[in-house]
Amino acid sequence: MSELGCQGSREHSRLFVPRRVLIGIVQVVVLLVLVFVLSLLLPGDAADVQSSDLTSAAQRAEARHVLGLDVTPAARFLTWAGHAATGDLGTSYANGRAVGAIIAEPFLVTGLMAALTTLLLLPVAGFAGFAAGLAPGSVRDRVITTVSVWLDSIPDFVLAVLLVAYVAIGLGWFPATFLGADLTTMVTDPRYLVLPLVVMVARVAAPLVRLVRAGVIDVLDQPYIAAARRLGVPRRSLLCRHVAPNALGPAMQELGRTGDGLLSGVLIVEAVFVLPGIASTLLDAISNRDHPVILAIVLITGLIAIAVNLLIDVLAQRMLPRRPQS
């Protein structure tokens, strides 16, 4: 029975990645269809947005023909999807530029913010959670828990506005907005990144801190930790090899479910700090009824979400404790 169980476990592990990839692709396709249908419910189309009150009906009909809007929505979607499968994301309705060229720099800006947020999030949440969990009930634990609860309860836009009002404008320590800045400015002048990163890290780190804290407390109460202490295992080795993997596993899984929070944080950051990222580009595309740009952003964002969540799930699986085989 144990041998059959081992074989079943190995088969499940072998099929885990392909199954998750397939499920993710199906989810992206469903999301694309849903977004396209919802965008059709908006009043007017790209030709109407580009027209004025002086535009005649014949001119609007000609504009629809030029943009390819005179065919059925299903045909437009299938044509775009077929081209997208070959790497051609289409042409913008708003300015006639290639969609790939339009979204390239905004994705780099948002990607830079997301990468920096992740690099800061993991050590901040891990260190704070460990510091609180190693001394439950202490002043340090109460301070860390109180701060994390406060950051988790305050809305993103309130924290962003407070930072702009008191830190950027009041104290003049950092730029208040990204007006006049681009990707090059963000790289060469990191002061632009400080306040947006504070908002984004606080948005995601607060619940993770409490989860890591709870995991550390739970692991430290396990019998094998007490046995390791009696055997004289050094504290550093005990924390790194035994406590950390078991305490961080649930936090890694939770990190995979914080994509929606991170996305909402990006939207708030881009709105308050006028960040020229992909969320701002998406809002402009929705205003212009620019379906190729909207669908391209949804497609790439969905594929990135699949890759990130798959990576987090694989890491979380490897960090989960393994029971010895009999």
C-alpha positions in Angstrom: 0.0 0.0 0.0 2.8 2.4 0.9 4.5 1.7 -2.5 1.3 2.4 -4.4 0.9 5.6 -2.4 4.4 6.6 -3.3 3.8 5.9 -7.0 0.5 8.0 -6.8 2.4 10.8 -5.1 5.1 10.8 -7.7 2.5 10.7 -10.6 0.7 13.7 -9.0 4.0 15.6 -8.7 4.9 14.8 -12.3 1.5 16.1 -13.6 1.3 19.1 -11.3 3.0 21.6 -13.5 1.3 20.6 -16.9 -2.1 20.5 -15.2 -1.6 23.9 -13.6 -0.4 25.4 -16.9 -3.4 24.0 -18.8 -5.8 25.3 -16.1 -4.1 28.7 -16.3 -4.4 28.9 -20.1 -8.1 28.1 -19.9 -8.6 30.8 -17.3 -6.8 33.4 -19.5 -9.0 32.5 -22.5 -12.1 32.8 -20.4 -10.9 36.1 -19.0 -10.2 37.4 -22.5 -13.7 36.5 -23.7 -15.2 38.1 -20.6 -13.2 41.3 -20.8 -14.0 41.6 -24.5 -17.8 41.1 -23.9 -17.8 43.6 -21.1 -15.9 46.2 -23.2 -18.7 45.8 -25.8 -21.2 47.0 -23.2 -19.5 50.3 -22.9 -21.4 53.1 -24.8 -20.0 53.8 -28.3 -16.9 52.3 -30.0 -13.5 53.6 -31.1 -15.0 55.4 -34.1 -17.5 57.2 -31.9 -14.8 58.2 -29.5 -12.7 59.6 -32.3 -15.6 61.4 -33.9 -16.9 64.9 -33.0 -20.4 66.4 -33.2 -19.6 67.6 -36.7 -18.7 64.2 -38.0 -21.3 62.9 -40.4 -22.8 59.4 -40.4 -21.0 58.5 -43.6 -17.7 59.6 -42.1 -18.3 57.5 -39.0 -19.2 54.5 -41.2 -16.0 55.0 -43.1 -14.0 55.2 -39.8 -15.6 51.9 -38.7 -14.6 50.3 -41.9 -11.0 51.5 -41.7 -10.7 50.2 -38.1 -12.4 46.9 -38.9 -15.4 47.6 -36.7 -17.9 46.8 -39.4 -17.7 43.1 -38.8 -19.3 41.1 -36.0 -17.6 41.2 -32.6 -17.0 37.5 -32.6 -15.2 37.8 -35.9 -13.1 40.6 -34.5 -12.2 38.7 -31.4 -11.3 35.5 -33.3 -9.2 37.5 -35.8 -7.3 39.2 -33.0 -6.8 35.9 -31.1 -5.5 34.2 -34.2 -2.9 36.9 -34.8 -2.0 37.0 -31.1 -1.3 33.3 -31.2 1.5 34.1 -33.7 2.9 37.0 -31.6 1.0 39.8 -33.5 -0.9 41.8 -30.9 -2.6 44.0 -33.5 -2.8 47.7 -34.1 -4.2 50.4 -31.9 -7.5 51.8 -32.8 -6.5 55.2 -31.3 -3.3 56.0 -33.1 -2.6 53.2 -35.5 0.6 52.1 -33.7 1.6 48.5 -33.1 0.1 47.4 -29.8 3.4 45.8 -28.7 5.2 49.2 -29.1 2.5 51.0 -27.0 2.6 48.6 -24.1 6.3 47.8 -24.0 7.5 50.7 -21.8 4.4 50.7 -19.5 5.0 47.0 -18.8 8.6 47.7 -18.0 7.6 50.4 -15.6 5.0 48.2 -13.8 7.4 45.2 -14.0 10.1 47.3 -12.3 7.7 48.3 -9.5 6.5 44.7 -9.1 10.0 43.3 -9.0 11.2 45.8 -6.5 8.1 45.3 -4.4 8.7 41.5 -4.3 12.4 41.9 -3.5 11.5 44.2 -0.6 8.4 42.2 0.5 10.0 38.9 1.2 12.7 40.1 3.6 10.5 42.7 5.2 7.6 40.2 5.9 9.9 37.3 6.7 12.1 39.3 9.1 9.2 41.1 10.9 7.2 37.8 11.1 10.1 35.9 12.6 11.0 38.7 15.0 7.4 38.7 16.3 7.0 34.9 16.3 10.3 34.3 18.2 9.1 36.3 21.2 5.2 36.1 21.3 3.6 38.4 23.8 6.7 40.7 24.1 6.8 44.4 23.4 8.4 43.7 20.1 5.7 41.3 19.1 2.9 43.7 20.1 4.5 46.6 18.2 5.0 44.6 15.0 1.5 43.1 15.2 -0.1 46.5 15.8 1.7 48.1 12.9 0.8 45.2 10.5 -2.9 45.4 11.6 -2.9 49.2 11.1 -1.3 48.9 7.6 -3.7 46.2 6.6 -6.7 48.2 7.7 -5.8 51.6 6.1 -6.9 51.9 2.5 -4.2 52.2 -0.1 -5.2 55.6 -1.4 -5.3 57.0 2.2 -1.8 55.9 2.9 -0.6 57.2 -0.5 -2.3 60.6 0.0 -0.8 60.9 3.5 2.7 60.1 2.3 2.3 62.7 -0.5 0.9 65.4 1.8 3.2 65.0 4.8 6.4 63.3 3.4 6.7 64.6 -0.2 5.0 68.1 0.1 5.4 68.8 3.8 8.9 67.6 4.4 10.1 67.7 0.7 12.0 64.5 1.1 10.8 62.8 -2.1 9.0 63.8 -5.4 5.3 63.9 -5.0 4.4 62.6 -8.5 6.0 61.1 -11.6 5.0 64.0 -13.7 7.8 64.6 -16.2 9.5 61.3 -15.3 10.0 58.2 -17.4 11.6 54.8 -17.1 15.1 56.3 -17.4 14.3 58.8 -14.6 13.0 56.1 -12.3 16.3 54.1 -12.7 18.7 57.1 -12.4 16.8 58.8 -9.6 15.5 56.2 -7.1 13.8 59.0 -5.0 10.8 58.7 -7.3 10.4 55.0 -6.2 10.4 55.4 -2.5 6.9 56.5 -1.7 5.2 54.2 -4.3 7.1 51.2 -3.0 6.2 52.0 0.6 2.5 51.9 -0.4 2.8 48.7 -2.4 4.9 46.8 0.1 2.7 47.8 3.0 -0.4 46.6 1.1 0.9 43.1 0.7 3.4 42.7 3.6 0.9 43.3 6.5 -1.0 40.0 6.2 2.1 38.0 5.4 3.8 39.3 8.6 1.0 37.9 10.8 1.0 34.6 8.8 4.7 34.1 9.2 4.4 35.0 12.9 1.7 32.4 13.4 3.8 29.8 11.5 6.9 30.4 13.6 4.9 30.1 16.9 3.3 26.9 15.7 6.6 25.3 14.5 8.4 26.2 17.7 5.8 24.3 19.7 6.3 21.1 17.7 8.0 18.1 19.5 10.8 17.7 17.0 11.9 21.3 17.7 12.1 20.5 21.5 14.0 17.3 20.6 16.5 19.2 18.4 17.1 21.7 21.2 17.8 18.8 23.7 20.3 17.4 21.2 22.2 20.6 21.1 21.3 21.8 17.6 22.7 25.3 17.2 20.0 28.1 17.2 21.0 29.4 13.8 20.8 25.9 12.2 17.5 25.2 14.0 15.9 28.4 12.7 17.3 28.1 9.1 16.9 24.4 8.5 13.8 23.5 10.5 11.8 26.5 11.5 12.0 28.6 8.4 10.9 26.0 5.8 7.9 24.9 7.8 6.9 28.5 8.8 7.3 30.1 5.4 5.5 27.4 3.4 2.0 28.7 4.2 3.2 32.3 3.7 4.5 31.4 0.2 1.1 29.9 -0.7 -0.6 33.1 0.6 1.8 35.2 -1.5 0.4 33.5 -4.6 -3.1 34.7 -3.6 -2.1 38.3 -3.1 -1.9 39.1 -6.8 -5.3 40.8 -6.6 -4.1 43.0 -3.8 -0.8 43.8 -5.6 -2.8 44.7 -8.7 -5.1 47.0 -6.8 -2.1 48.5 -5.1 -0.5 49.2 -8.5 -3.7 50.9 -9.7 -3.8 53.2 -6.6 0.0 53.9 -6.9 -0.3 54.8 -10.6 -3.3 57.0 -10.0 -1.9 58.9 -7.0 1.7 59.2 -8.1 0.9 59.5 -11.9 3.1 56.5 -12.6 3.3 55.8 -16.3 2.6 52.1 -15.9 0.4 49.5 -17.5 -2.6 50.3 -15.4 -2.7 53.9 -16.7 -2.3 52.6 -20.3 -5.2 50.2 -19.7 -7.5 53.0 -18.4 -6.6 55.1 -21.5 -7.4 52.1 -23.7 -10.8 51.6 -22.1 -11.6 55.3 -22.5 -10.7 55.1 -26.2 -12.5 51.7 -26.7 -9.2 50.4 -27.9 -9.9 46.7 -27.9 -6.6 45.4 -29.2 -4.7 47.2 -26.5 -7.1 46.1 -23.8 -6.9 42.4 -24.9 -3.1 42.5 -25.2 -2.7 43.9 -21.7 -5.1 41.2 -20.3 -3.4 38.5 -22.2 0.2 39.4 -21.1 -1.0 40.1 -17.5 -2.7 36.7 -17.4 0.3 34.8 -18.7 2.5 36.5 -16.2 0.1 35.6 -13.4 0.2 32.0 -14.5 4.0 31.9 -14.4 4.3 33.7 -11.1 1.6 31.6 -9.3 3.1 28.4 -10.7 6.5 29.3 -9.5 5.1 30.2 -6.0 3.2 26.9 -5.9 6.3 24.9 -6.8 8.3 26.7 -4.2 5.6 26.2 -1.6 5.4 22.5 -2.3 9.1 22.1 -1.9 9.1 24.0 1.4 6.3 21.9 2.9 7.5 19.3 5.4 7.8 15.8 4.1 6.7 12.8 6.1 9.2 9.9 6.2 8.2 7.0 3.9 7.6 3.7 5.6 
